[in-house]
Structures are given as structure tokens and as C-alpha cells.
Amino acid sequence: MSLHGSGTRPQDVTGTPATPEANGIDQLPADLQDERLIATSGISGAVSAFTARLRSGDLGSVPVVVGLIIIWAVFQIANGSKELLDEVATGKVTGEEEIWSHTDLWDFQANVDGALVGFNVLREIAEARDPELVRTLDERFDALNALLATHGSLEAGFKHYDELSQDEIQALAAAVDALSEPLSKLTSTITGAG
């Protein structure tokens, strides 16, 4: 069977045309109608039919599927931001990789930057739902980035982690904790699931 609109109807194993009527079915389900449309009219026919359904307002389950994809993406972004910061709290701020790579502060900064990117993607929605949370997150990201900047930068390089004093390490840990708490509220704020 050609999917490029050969004009011939698909047949079942007995040679009978595979039509709903021949099989005692009055109406094909939407997904099978689309398969039949592709088989008889090609992909362009299916796209045209879908476009016509959109224009007529007959969207079927499209809004539900799109909505679920958007919610899934929001969860991934918000939770991903929190996970990046959790990785800092459980690994980078402890200096666990320093013995091997001497890049803990570079990794620390990269994770903070990644968490900030995720937050910024969701900023507009968060601002509409909880402007105070957004202000708090902005302040805490700024404070953590300012503290990291006292130890170097991605461009110029950072001190090696083993060059930090215990007080400096504790200050970094406290700044991460201060940011982590409000960042943990982002997903529920965006989705209204809290």
C-alpha cells in the first residue's frame, strides 16, 4: 500500500476493499480516519484535513494533548532548576570533585546559571501568580552570584576549592540554602499544584 495517494483503496487479506462500510462499520475512529486519509490522499491530504479541522474548531483531543505537553515541560523546567541547585548543595559545595578536577566552583557557577535560565523561562508565569516569590528568587540568585564572583568567574577562572576558607565554604552553602527554599516553590506556583 502506498502512503503517497496512489488512488487505490487498501484491501484486506481476502481482496475486499478495506472500507468501513465493507466491514460493517458506520464511522471510523478519528485516528483510523487519519490513517485512511494518509493511505488514500498522502501526507498532504492529511495535513489539509487537519488544517480544515483546526479552522472549523473541531480540535478533538489536540488542546488536551498540547496542555499536557505544556504542563510536562513546566514541571521539567522548574524541577530541573531545583535539581541543578540540589546538585550544588549535595556535591559542589562540599568540594567532593575537587580532588579530581579542581573545577568545583566552575561547576557550581554553571549549575547556578542553569537554574537561573530555567527560572527565567518561567518568570512571566511566576510573576503573574506570585510576584513576591519572583522578587525573592531574584534577590537570592543575585546574592549567590555576587558571592561566587568574589572567588572568580567562568571567564577569568575561579580559585581552587581547596583554597577557600571554611567560612567561605559555609557562606556559599548558606547562600545555596537561601535560594533553594524559594526555588522549591516554583513548580507548585506555576502549576497551581500547591
C-alpha positions as semicolon CSV with decimal commas, in nm:
position;residue;x (nm);y (nm);z (nm)
1;M;0,000;0,000;0,000
2;S;0,137;0,342;-0,091
3;L;0,119;0,627;0,153
4;H;0,153;0,879;-0,128
5;G;-0,200;0,874;-0,262
6;S;-0,194;0,610;-0,535
7;G;-0,570;0,634;-0,559
8;T;-0,622;0,264;-0,488
9;R;-0,802;0,152;-0,176
10;P;-0,619;-0,076;0,063
11;Q;-0,757;-0,428;0,067
12;D;-0,793;-0,680;0,344
13;V;-0,649;-1,032;0,315
14;T;-0,949;-1,157;0,114
15;G;-0,908;-0,890;-0,152
16;T;-1,215;-0,698;-0,037
17;P;-1,160;-0,322;-0,025
18;A;-1,080;-0,220;0,332
19;T;-1,357;0,030;0,385
20;P;-1,561;0,088;0,698
21;E;-1,878;0,000;0,510
22;A;-1,737;-0,330;0,383
23;N;-1,651;-0,423;0,740
24;G;-1,988;-0,320;0,887
25;I;-1,855;-0,002;1,049
26;D;-2,051;0,320;1,004
27;Q;-1,778;0,558;1,123
28;L;-1,406;0,505;1,172
29;P;-1,244;0,638;1,489
30;A;-1,053;0,963;1,427
31;D;-0,707;0,802;1,435
32;L;-0,811;0,538;1,181
33;Q;-0,974;0,806;0,966
34;D;-0,638;0,982;0,960
35;E;-0,461;0,658;0,861
36;R;-0,714;0,602;0,584
37;L;-0,675;0,963;0,469
38;I;-0,298;0,924;0,453
39;A;-0,332;0,596;0,263
40;T;-0,567;0,747;0,005
41;S;-0,455;1,111;-0,012
42;G;-0,100;1,113;0,112
43;I;0,052;1,321;0,388
44;S;-0,052;1,647;0,221
45;G;-0,415;1,530;0,229
46;A;-0,388;1,454;0,599
47;V;-0,230;1,793;0,668
48;S;-0,504;1,966;0,469
49;A;-0,774;1,776;0,655
50;F;-0,615;1,858;0,991
51;T;-0,587;2,226;0,894
52;A;-0,956;2,226;0,798
53;R;-1,045;2,069;1,135
54;L;-0,846;2,339;1,315
55;R;-1,018;2,616;1,121
56;S;-1,361;2,473;1,193
57;G;-1,285;2,447;1,563
58;D;-1,303;2,068;1,559
59;L;-0,984;2,018;1,756
60;G;-1,071;1,686;1,913
61;S;-0,810;1,599;2,175
62;V;-0,544;1,841;2,042
63;P;-0,592;2,103;2,320
64;V;-0,573;1,834;2,588
65;V;-0,255;1,686;2,442
66;V;-0,096;2,029;2,396
67;G;-0,195;2,123;2,752
68;L;-0,040;1,807;2,891
69;I;0,281;1,868;2,697
70;I;0,299;2,223;2,832
71;I;0,242;2,108;3,190
72;W;0,506;1,837;3,147
73;A;0,753;2,093;3,010
74;V;0,685;2,331;3,300
75;F;0,744;2,052;3,551
76;Q;1,068;1,957;3,374
77;I;1,199;2,314;3,366
78;A;1,103;2,408;3,722
79;N;1,212;2,078;3,873
80;G;1,528;2,081;3,661
81;S;1,622;2,421;3,806
82;K;1,575;2,285;4,157
83;E;1,773;1,969;4,076
84;L;2,066;2,176;3,948
85;L;2,073;2,367;4,274
86;D;2,035;2,044;4,475
87;E;2,342;1,911;4,294
88;V;2,532;2,220;4,409
89;A;2,414;2,167;4,768
90;T;2,500;1,798;4,780
91;G;2,813;1,789;4,567
92;K;2,971;2,113;4,459
93;V;2,953;2,300;4,790
94;T;3,111;2,002;4,966
95;G;3,410;2,002;4,732
96;E;3,359;1,634;4,652
97;E;3,501;1,661;4,299
98;E;3,782;1,900;4,381
99;I;4,038;1,629;4,444
100;W;3,999;1,507;4,085
101;S;3,904;1,803;3,870
102;H;3,972;2,125;4,062
103;T;3,664;2,267;3,889
104;D;3,403;2,268;4,165
105;L;3,346;2,644;4,154
106;W;3,318;2,637;3,773
107;D;3,062;2,358;3,802
108;F;2,895;2,542;4,090
109;Q;2,856;2,856;3,876
110;A;2,735;2,657;3,574
111;N;2,465;2,487;3,781
112;V;2,352;2,819;3,928
113;D;2,342;2,968;3,577
114;G;2,136;2,670;3,454
115;A;1,891;2,705;3,742
116;L;1,858;3,077;3,663
117;V;1,788;3,004;3,296
118;G;1,508;2,765;3,395
119;F;1,363;3,022;3,633
120;N;1,380;3,294;3,366
121;V;1,191;3,074;3,120
122;L;0,907;3,055;3,373
123;R;0,947;3,409;3,512
124;E;0,645;3,566;3,342
125;I;0,407;3,296;3,463
126;A;0,555;3,303;3,814
127;E;0,532;3,683;3,825
128;A;0,162;3,669;3,741
129;R;0,097;3,415;4,015
130;D;0,336;3,520;4,291
131;P;0,536;3,840;4,234
132;E;0,686;3,818;4,585
133;L;0,836;3,476;4,506
134;V;0,993;3,621;4,190
135;R;1,142;3,913;4,389
136;T;1,280;3,671;4,647
137;L;1,431;3,446;4,380
138;D;1,587;3,745;4,202
139;E;1,743;3,866;4,529
140;R;1,875;3,522;4,620
141;F;2,016;3,450;4,272
142;D;2,185;3,792;4,279
143;A;2,329;3,730;4,627
144;L;2,464;3,387;4,533
145;N;2,613;3,514;4,207
146;A;2,774;3,809;4,388
147;L;2,925;3,572;4,643
148;L;3,058;3,343;4,370
149;A;3,205;3,645;4,191
150;T;3,427;3,711;4,493
151;H;3,604;3,383;4,410
152;G;3,638;3,437;4,034
153;S;3,433;3,390;3,718
154;L;3,376;3,142;3,439
155;E;3,574;3,365;3,203
156;A;3,870;3,453;3,427
157;G;3,872;3,135;3,632
158;F;3,794;3,054;3,993
159;K;4,003;2,977;4,296
160;H;4,051;2,609;4,352
161;Y;3,804;2,487;4,607
162;D;4,075;2,381;4,848
163;E;4,188;2,746;4,860
164;L;3,859;2,854;5,018
165;S;3,840;2,903;5,393
166;Q;3,583;2,715;5,599
167;D;3,394;3,043;5,647
168;E;3,381;3,099;5,269
169;I;3,251;2,746;5,214
170;Q;2,985;2,796;5,483
171;A;2,881;3,128;5,326
172;L;2,839;2,956;4,987
173;A;2,636;2,675;5,148
174;A;2,413;2,926;5,327
175;A;2,353;3,120;5,003
176;V;2,261;2,797;4,821
177;D;2,021;2,701;5,101
178;A;1,867;3,050;5,098
179;L;1,797;3,016;4,724
180;S;1,692;2,653;4,735
181;E;1,394;2,706;4,966
182;P;1,203;2,956;4,747
183;L;1,312;2,778;4,427
184;S;1,144;2,464;4,560
185;K;0,812;2,656;4,544
186;L;0,842;2,740;4,175
187;T;0,677;2,425;4,034
188;S;0,372;2,447;4,259
189;T;0,342;2,821;4,199
190;I;0,347;2,778;3,822
191;T;0,117;2,477;3,807
192;G;-0,110;2,573;4,095
193;A;-0,048;2,230;4,244
194;G;0,041;2,351;4,587
